[in-house]
Amino acid sequence: MDIYMFRKPNRRIFDLALEKAGLNPEEVWYIGDDYECDVKGDLNAGLFLV
């Protein structure tokens, strides 16, 4: 199990998820419900927000 010392909206958590999934930001649609954590974070990571 990996432990990381960062969380949303830190861009690194989104980059790490993309890396583990083997995907590029333009291949992912992100669905979130919290402006601070989800919207800011995914936009910083270059994801498409739904």
PDB file of N, CA, C and O in Angstrom:
ATOM      1  N   MET A   1       0.843  -1.180   0.000  1.00  0.00           N
ATOM      2  CA  MET A   1       0.000   0.000   0.000  1.00  0.00           C
ATOM      3  C   MET A   1       0.893   1.250   0.000  1.00  0.00           C
ATOM      4  O   MET A   1       1.850   1.348   0.767  1.00  0.00           O
ATOM      5  N   ASP A   2       0.558   2.184  -0.865  1.00  0.00           N
ATOM      6  CA  ASP A   2       1.304   3.438  -0.947  1.00  0.00           C
ATOM      7  C   ASP A   2       0.636   4.492  -0.081  1.00  0.00           C
ATOM      8  O   ASP A   2      -0.590   4.550   0.003  1.00  0.00           O
ATOM      9  N   ILE A   3       1.437   5.316   0.557  1.00  0.00           N
ATOM     10  CA  ILE A   3       0.923   6.423   1.357  1.00  0.00           C
ATOM     11  C   ILE A   3       1.515   7.702   0.794  1.00  0.00           C
ATOM     12  O   ILE A   3       2.721   7.787   0.561  1.00  0.00           O
ATOM     13  N   TYR A   4       0.663   8.699   0.574  1.00  0.00           N
ATOM     14  CA  TYR A   4       1.090   9.966   0.006  1.00  0.00           C
ATOM     15  C   TYR A   4       0.718  11.096   0.953  1.00  0.00           C
ATOM     16  O   TYR A   4      -0.293  11.027   1.652  1.00  0.00           O
ATOM     17  N   MET A   5       1.525  12.115   0.971  1.00  0.00           N
ATOM     18  CA  MET A   5       1.327  13.231   1.884  1.00  0.00           C
ATOM     19  C   MET A   5       0.759  14.465   1.174  1.00  0.00           C
ATOM     20  O   MET A   5       1.155  15.591   1.475  1.00  0.00           O
ATOM     21  N   PHE A   6      -0.141  14.260   0.262  1.00  0.00           N
ATOM     22  CA  PHE A   6      -0.828  15.349  -0.401  1.00  0.00           C
ATOM     23  C   PHE A   6      -2.236  14.888  -0.731  1.00  0.00           C
ATOM     24  O   PHE A   6      -2.507  13.688  -0.760  1.00  0.00           O
ATOM     25  N   ARG A   7      -3.124  15.824  -0.979  1.00  0.00           N
ATOM     26  CA  ARG A   7      -4.509  15.491  -1.309  1.00  0.00           C
ATOM     27  C   ARG A   7      -5.089  16.571  -2.217  1.00  0.00           C
ATOM     28  O   ARG A   7      -4.450  17.589  -2.484  1.00  0.00           O
ATOM     29  N   LYS A   8      -6.291  16.333  -2.676  1.00  0.00           N
ATOM     30  CA  LYS A   8      -6.935  17.307  -3.554  1.00  0.00           C
ATOM     31  C   LYS A   8      -7.045  18.633  -2.821  1.00  0.00           C
ATOM     32  O   LYS A   8      -7.313  18.645  -1.619  1.00  0.00           O
ATOM     33  N   PRO A   9      -6.849  19.733  -3.499  1.00  0.00           N
ATOM     34  CA  PRO A   9      -6.726  19.969  -4.928  1.00  0.00           C
ATOM     35  C   PRO A   9      -5.293  19.941  -5.447  1.00  0.00           C
ATOM     36  O   PRO A   9      -5.052  20.396  -6.566  1.00  0.00           O
ATOM     37  N   ASN A  10      -4.340  19.431  -4.690  1.00  0.00           N
ATOM     38  CA  ASN A  10      -2.963  19.346  -5.149  1.00  0.00           C
ATOM     39  C   ASN A  10      -2.905  18.588  -6.476  1.00  0.00           C
ATOM     40  O   ASN A  10      -3.402  17.467  -6.588  1.00  0.00           O
ATOM     41  N   ARG A  11      -2.303  19.206  -7.456  1.00  0.00           N
ATOM     42  CA  ARG A  11      -2.252  18.607  -8.791  1.00  0.00           C
ATOM     43  C   ARG A  11      -1.590  17.228  -8.780  1.00  0.00           C
ATOM     44  O   ARG A  11      -1.939  16.368  -9.588  1.00  0.00           O
ATOM     45  N   ARG A  12      -0.653  17.016  -7.883  1.00  0.00           N
ATOM     46  CA  ARG A  12       0.104  15.757  -7.861  1.00  0.00           C
ATOM     47  C   ARG A  12      -0.800  14.549  -7.656  1.00  0.00           C
ATOM     48  O   ARG A  12      -0.517  13.482  -8.201  1.00  0.00           O
ATOM     49  N   ILE A  13      -1.865  14.677  -6.898  1.00  0.00           N
ATOM     50  CA  ILE A  13      -2.759  13.530  -6.674  1.00  0.00           C
ATOM     51  C   ILE A  13      -3.452  13.138  -7.976  1.00  0.00           C
ATOM     52  O   ILE A  13      -3.676  11.954  -8.225  1.00  0.00           O
ATOM     53  N   PHE A  14      -3.791  14.117  -8.804  1.00  0.00           N
ATOM     54  CA  PHE A  14      -4.405  13.834 -10.099  1.00  0.00           C
ATOM     55  C   PHE A  14      -3.374  13.231 -11.051  1.00  0.00           C
ATOM     56  O   PHE A  14      -3.670  12.274 -11.766  1.00  0.00           O
ATOM     57  N   ASP A  15      -2.165  13.791 -11.060  1.00  0.00           N
ATOM     58  CA  ASP A  15      -1.097  13.256 -11.905  1.00  0.00           C
ATOM     59  C   ASP A  15      -0.778  11.810 -11.529  1.00  0.00           C
ATOM     60  O   ASP A  15      -0.570  10.967 -12.402  1.00  0.00           O
ATOM     61  N   LEU A  16      -0.741  11.535 -10.255  1.00  0.00           N
ATOM     62  CA  LEU A  16      -0.455  10.188  -9.780  1.00  0.00           C
ATOM     63  C   LEU A  16      -1.547   9.204 -10.218  1.00  0.00           C
ATOM     64  O   LEU A  16      -1.248   8.088 -10.643  1.00  0.00           O
ATOM     65  N   ALA A  17      -2.796   9.619 -10.112  1.00  0.00           N
ATOM     66  CA  ALA A  17      -3.905   8.759 -10.543  1.00  0.00           C
ATOM     67  C   ALA A  17      -3.814   8.472 -12.044  1.00  0.00           C
ATOM     68  O   ALA A  17      -4.027   7.339 -12.474  1.00  0.00           O
ATOM     69  N   LEU A  18      -3.501   9.489 -12.832  1.00  0.00           N
ATOM     70  CA  LEU A  18      -3.346   9.302 -14.275  1.00  0.00           C
ATOM     71  C   LEU A  18      -2.197   8.353 -14.580  1.00  0.00           C
ATOM     72  O   LEU A  18      -2.314   7.471 -15.431  1.00  0.00           O
ATOM     73  N   GLU A  19      -1.092   8.543 -13.878  1.00  0.00           N
ATOM     74  CA  GLU A  19       0.076   7.688 -14.079  1.00  0.00           C
ATOM     75  C   GLU A  19      -0.245   6.229 -13.752  1.00  0.00           C
ATOM     76  O   GLU A  19       0.108   5.330 -14.515  1.00  0.00           O
ATOM     77  N   LYS A  20      -0.907   5.995 -12.629  1.00  0.00           N
ATOM     78  CA  LYS A  20      -1.253   4.628 -12.224  1.00  0.00           C
ATOM     79  C   LYS A  20      -2.246   3.982 -13.193  1.00  0.00           C
ATOM     80  O   LYS A  20      -2.218   2.770 -13.405  1.00  0.00           O
ATOM     81  N   ALA A  21      -3.133   4.811 -13.783  1.00  0.00           N
ATOM     82  CA  ALA A  21      -4.115   4.294 -14.735  1.00  0.00           C
ATOM     83  C   ALA A  21      -3.546   4.189 -16.146  1.00  0.00           C
ATOM     84  O   ALA A  21      -4.159   3.567 -17.014  1.00  0.00           O
ATOM     85  N   GLY A  22      -2.385   4.789 -16.385  1.00  0.00           N
ATOM     86  CA  GLY A  22      -1.788   4.768 -17.711  1.00  0.00           C
ATOM     87  C   GLY A  22      -2.547   5.623 -18.711  1.00  0.00           C
ATOM     88  O   GLY A  22      -2.647   5.279 -19.889  1.00  0.00           O
ATOM     89  N   LEU A  23      -3.087   6.750 -18.229  1.00  0.00           N
ATOM     90  CA  LEU A  23      -3.891   7.631 -19.074  1.00  0.00           C
ATOM     91  C   LEU A  23      -3.295   9.025 -19.135  1.00  0.00           C
ATOM     92  O   LEU A  23      -2.527   9.432 -18.263  1.00  0.00           O
ATOM     93  N   ASN A  24      -3.667   9.755 -20.193  1.00  0.00           N
ATOM     94  CA  ASN A  24      -3.312  11.157 -20.347  1.00  0.00           C
ATOM     95  C   ASN A  24      -4.506  12.003 -19.925  1.00  0.00           C
ATOM     96  O   ASN A  24      -5.640  11.532 -19.998  1.00  0.00           O
ATOM     97  N   PRO A  25      -4.282  13.248 -19.483  1.00  0.00           N
ATOM     98  CA  PRO A  25      -5.394  14.088 -19.033  1.00  0.00           C
ATOM     99  C   PRO A  25      -6.512  14.231 -20.067  1.00  0.00           C
ATOM    100  O   PRO A  25      -7.687  14.260 -19.703  1.00  0.00           O
ATOM    101  N   GLU A  26      -6.159  14.320 -21.346  1.00  0.00           N
ATOM    102  CA  GLU A  26      -7.196  14.521 -22.374  1.00  0.00           C
ATOM    103  C   GLU A  26      -8.058  13.276 -22.594  1.00  0.00           C
ATOM    104  O   GLU A  26      -9.052  13.338 -23.318  1.00  0.00           O
ATOM    105  N   GLU A  27      -7.699  12.167 -21.992  1.00  0.00           N
ATOM    106  CA  GLU A  27      -8.477  10.931 -22.105  1.00  0.00           C
ATOM    107  C   GLU A  27      -9.462  10.743 -20.946  1.00  0.00           C
ATOM    108  O   GLU A  27     -10.195   9.755 -20.907  1.00  0.00           O
ATOM    109  N   VAL A  28      -9.476  11.683 -20.014  1.00  0.00           N
ATOM    110  CA  VAL A  28     -10.236  11.489 -18.778  1.00  0.00           C
ATOM    111  C   VAL A  28     -11.290  12.568 -18.595  1.00  0.00           C
ATOM    112  O   VAL A  28     -11.039  13.751 -18.822  1.00  0.00           O
ATOM    113  N   TRP A  29     -12.461  12.140 -18.184  1.00  0.00           N
ATOM    114  CA  TRP A  29     -13.519  13.055 -17.757  1.00  0.00           C
ATOM    115  C   TRP A  29     -13.620  12.908 -16.251  1.00  0.00           C
ATOM    116  O   TRP A  29     -13.702  11.792 -15.739  1.00  0.00           O
ATOM    117  N   TYR A  30     -13.614  14.009 -15.549  1.00  0.00           N
ATOM    118  CA  TYR A  30     -13.633  13.984 -14.095  1.00  0.00           C
ATOM    119  C   TYR A  30     -14.969  14.512 -13.603  1.00  0.00           C
ATOM    120  O   TYR A  30     -15.424  15.566 -14.048  1.00  0.00           O
ATOM    121  N   ILE A  31     -15.590  13.798 -12.701  1.00  0.00           N
ATOM    122  CA  ILE A  31     -16.852  14.225 -12.107  1.00  0.00           C
ATOM    123  C   ILE A  31     -16.590  14.546 -10.647  1.00  0.00           C
ATOM    124  O   ILE A  31     -16.111  13.697  -9.895  1.00  0.00           O
ATOM    125  N   GLY A  32     -16.898  15.757 -10.249  1.00  0.00           N
ATOM    126  CA  GLY A  32     -16.672  16.163  -8.867  1.00  0.00           C
ATOM    127  C   GLY A  32     -17.835  16.986  -8.344  1.00  0.00           C
ATOM    128  O   GLY A  32     -18.664  17.478  -9.109  1.00  0.00           O
ATOM    129  N   ASP A  33     -17.881  17.126  -7.030  1.00  0.00           N
ATOM    130  CA  ASP A  33     -18.989  17.869  -6.430  1.00  0.00           C
ATOM    131  C   ASP A  33     -18.525  18.965  -5.470  1.00  0.00           C
ATOM    132  O   ASP A  33     -19.351  19.629  -4.845  1.00  0.00           O
ATOM    133  N   ASP A  34     -17.243  19.154  -5.351  1.00  0.00           N
ATOM    134  CA  ASP A  34     -16.720  20.168  -4.448  1.00  0.00           C
ATOM    135  C   ASP A  34     -15.814  21.110  -5.237  1.00  0.00           C
ATOM    136  O   ASP A  34     -14.841  20.677  -5.854  1.00  0.00           O
ATOM    137  N   TYR A  35     -16.142  22.399  -5.212  1.00  0.00           N
ATOM    138  CA  TYR A  35     -15.394  23.345  -6.027  1.00  0.00           C
ATOM    139  C   TYR A  35     -13.913  23.371  -5.658  1.00  0.00           C
ATOM    140  O   TYR A  35     -13.053  23.240  -6.529  1.00  0.00           O
ATOM    141  N   GLU A  36     -13.619  23.536  -4.389  1.00  0.00           N
ATOM    142  CA  GLU A  36     -12.226  23.684  -3.951  1.00  0.00           C
ATOM    143  C   GLU A  36     -11.391  22.446  -4.272  1.00  0.00           C
ATOM    144  O   GLU A  36     -10.296  22.561  -4.824  1.00  0.00           O
ATOM    145  N   CYS A  37     -11.896  21.282  -3.933  1.00  0.00           N
ATOM    146  CA  CYS A  37     -11.112  20.048  -4.108  1.00  0.00           C
ATOM    147  C   CYS A  37     -11.179  19.498  -5.525  1.00  0.00           C
ATOM    148  O   CYS A  37     -10.157  19.112  -6.092  1.00  0.00           O
ATOM    149  N   ASP A  38     -12.362  19.460  -6.094  1.00  0.00           N
ATOM    150  CA  ASP A  38     -12.552  18.784  -7.373  1.00  0.00           C
ATOM    151  C   ASP A  38     -12.349  19.696  -8.580  1.00  0.00           C
ATOM    152  O   ASP A  38     -11.577  19.365  -9.481  1.00  0.00           O
ATOM    153  N   VAL A  39     -13.015  20.811  -8.608  1.00  0.00           N
ATOM    154  CA  VAL A  39     -12.952  21.685  -9.783  1.00  0.00           C
ATOM    155  C   VAL A  39     -11.560  22.288  -9.937  1.00  0.00           C
ATOM    156  O   VAL A  39     -10.963  22.194 -11.009  1.00  0.00           O
ATOM    157  N   LYS A  40     -11.042  22.901  -8.890  1.00  0.00           N
ATOM    158  CA  LYS A  40      -9.712  23.501  -8.982  1.00  0.00           C
ATOM    159  C   LYS A  40      -8.649  22.450  -9.275  1.00  0.00           C
ATOM    160  O   LYS A  40      -7.764  22.668 -10.103  1.00  0.00           O
ATOM    161  N   GLY A  41      -8.736  21.338  -8.608  1.00  0.00           N
ATOM    162  CA  GLY A  41      -7.742  20.289  -8.787  1.00  0.00           C
ATOM    163  C   GLY A  41      -7.714  19.707 -10.184  1.00  0.00           C
ATOM    164  O   GLY A  41      -6.648  19.558 -10.780  1.00  0.00           O
ATOM    165  N   ASP A  42      -8.894  19.374 -10.714  1.00  0.00           N
ATOM    166  CA  ASP A  42      -8.906  18.742 -12.035  1.00  0.00           C
ATOM    167  C   ASP A  42      -8.541  19.727 -13.135  1.00  0.00           C
ATOM    168  O   ASP A  42      -7.912  19.342 -14.121  1.00  0.00           O
ATOM    169  N   LEU A  43      -8.919  20.976 -12.988  1.00  0.00           N
ATOM    170  CA  LEU A  43      -8.541  21.971 -13.993  1.00  0.00           C
ATOM    171  C   LEU A  43      -7.038  22.177 -13.994  1.00  0.00           C
ATOM    172  O   LEU A  43      -6.441  22.319 -15.061  1.00  0.00           O
ATOM    173  N   ASN A  44      -6.413  22.197 -12.826  1.00  0.00           N
ATOM    174  CA  ASN A  44      -4.952  22.320 -12.744  1.00  0.00           C
ATOM    175  C   ASN A  44      -4.252  21.138 -13.382  1.00  0.00           C
ATOM    176  O   ASN A  44      -3.146  21.276 -13.904  1.00  0.00           O
ATOM    177  N   ALA A  45      -4.891  19.967 -13.344  1.00  0.00           N
ATOM    178  CA  ALA A  45      -4.298  18.754 -13.919  1.00  0.00           C
ATOM    179  C   ALA A  45      -4.621  18.591 -15.393  1.00  0.00           C
ATOM    180  O   ALA A  45      -4.110  17.671 -16.032  1.00  0.00           O
ATOM    181  N   GLY A  46      -5.470  19.472 -15.960  1.00  0.00           N
ATOM    182  CA  GLY A  46      -5.796  19.401 -17.375  1.00  0.00           C
ATOM    183  C   GLY A  46      -6.873  18.402 -17.725  1.00  0.00           C
ATOM    184  O   GLY A  46      -6.990  17.995 -18.881  1.00  0.00           O
ATOM    185  N   LEU A  47      -7.676  17.992 -16.727  1.00  0.00           N
ATOM    186  CA  LEU A  47      -8.755  17.044 -16.984  1.00  0.00           C
ATOM    187  C   LEU A  47      -9.995  17.773 -17.464  1.00  0.00           C
ATOM    188  O   LEU A  47     -10.142  18.975 -17.247  1.00  0.00           O
ATOM    189  N   PHE A  48     -10.893  17.036 -18.121  1.00  0.00           N
ATOM    190  CA  PHE A  48     -12.165  17.582 -18.579  1.00  0.00           C
ATOM    191  C   PHE A  48     -13.187  17.372 -17.475  1.00  0.00           C
ATOM    192  O   PHE A  48     -13.485  16.235 -17.111  1.00  0.00           O
ATOM    193  N   LEU A  49     -13.725  18.457 -16.943  1.00  0.00           N
ATOM    194  CA  LEU A  49     -14.701  18.377 -15.860  1.00  0.00           C
ATOM    195  C   LEU A  49     -16.095  18.168 -16.397  1.00  0.00           C
ATOM    196  O   LEU A  49     -16.536  18.878 -17.301  1.00  0.00           O
ATOM    197  N   VAL A  50     -16.795  17.185 -15.835  1.00  0.00           N
ATOM    198  CA  VAL A  50     -18.187  16.908 -16.212  1.00  0.00           C
ATOM    199  C   VAL A  50     -19.079  17.427 -15.126  1.00  0.00           C
ATOM    200  O   VAL A  50     -20.300  17.307 -15.221  1.00  0.00           O
TER     201      VAL A  50
END
